[in-house]
Amino acid sequence: MFYNFYGNIAKKEDEKLYFKEVAEKWLEAKQITIKESTYAKYEFTINRHLFLYFENFTIKELEQYNYNDFVNTLMKDLSTK
């Protein structure tokens, strides 16, 4: 069982939702409730870091993903800059 970006339990047909779709919808929904500078930071972070790793994952696949691998890779990437 997983939650969609509205916080509702997703339906079985939602199992083919991809992270990219959900992240883009979330960002669009947030845009009207946050400052422009905050939106720009969120957009940058999603595009620069999250899409590199999770863009082609379904939401269902993300339930089983080992996030330690992502964090370790991200820390390594950021420490070289």
Residue pairs with C-beta under 8 A, 6 or more apart in sequence:
1 9
1 10
2 9
2 10
2 59
2 60
2 62
2 63
3 9
3 10
4 10
4 14
4 17
4 22
4 59
5 22
5 25
5 26
5 29
10 17
10 59
14 59
15 58
15 59
15 60
16 58
17 58
17 59
18 55
18 56
18 57
18 58
18 59
19 50
19 54
19 55
19 56
19 57
19 58
19 59
19 62
20 51
20 54
20 55
20 56
22 59
23 46
23 50
23 51
23 54
27 39
27 42
27 43
27 46
30 39
30 42
31 39
34 42
49 74
53 70
53 73
53 74
54 62
54 65
54 70
57 65
